Amino acid sequence: KEKLRVYWKTLEIWSDEIYNWAYENGKIEPIMIYELREAKQEDFSTLPLEDLEEIFKILAKNRKAKVLKMEDGKMAFKIRLE
């Protein structure tokens, strides 16, 4: 079996949208994946876990956020205010 995933936005664009959402909503504490899932009005709330983890890495690479690994192994990110 083969799977095909079609993106209507690149992960780079998603990372910008998530950063802007966090910035506009004053999210200065670490943001967990479940918080992104709870943002039901946002398109990114339904992205697969693997994509969100990649987006966290993109945010860190672009120096827009710091990726944190929690004690339970889950990932979070903390935005860097510009």
N, C-alpha and C positions, 0 to 999 in steps of 0.2 A: 504494500500500500504506500502511496505517496501522498504527501500533503502539500498544499499550496496556500500561502498566506499572501493576500493582496493588501498593500498599504495604500491608503488614500493620502497619507501624510508620512513623511520620513520621520525616523526617530529623532533627528535633529529638530525638526519642526515641533514634534511633541514635547521635546525637552524645553523649548522656548515657551510653549503654551503652559506647561506645568510650572515653570519658573515664574511666569507672569501671573498665574493664578495664585501662587504662594505669596508673591510680592504684594499683589493687590488686596489679598485677604489678611495681610499682616502676619503671616505664618513665620515667626522667627524661631520657634522651637523646632526640634527635629520633627520631620514629617514622615509618618509611617505609611506603608503601602495601603493599609486599611483606610487611612484618611482620604487617599486618592479614590478609593473604591466608594467611599461614602459621599463623594461629590457627584451625586447622580445626575445633576444638570450639566455636567462637563463630559464631553466626548471621551476624554482619556480614562474615565472611571471604569471602562470595560476592557481596557487593554490587558493582554495576557501578562502574567507575573514576570515571565522572561523579558518581555519588552520593557516593563517598568524598571527592572533591574538594570537593563542596558541604558535606559534613559538616565537613571541615577549616575551611571558611570560617565555618560556624555556631559551631564551637568558638572561633574567633578573635573573632567578633562578641560572643559571650557571655563573653569574657575568661577562658576556661578553657584556652586554648592559644595559642601563637604559630605562625602558618603560616610555613614556610620554603620558599624555592625553592632547590633545589640547583643546582650548576653545570651538571648535565646536563639541567636543565629539569624534573626530577621534583619533586613536592611532598612535604613532610614536615611534621609538627607536633611541637611540644614542649609538653607540658602545663605548666600553671601550678599549682603545689601550693597548696592552700587551707589 
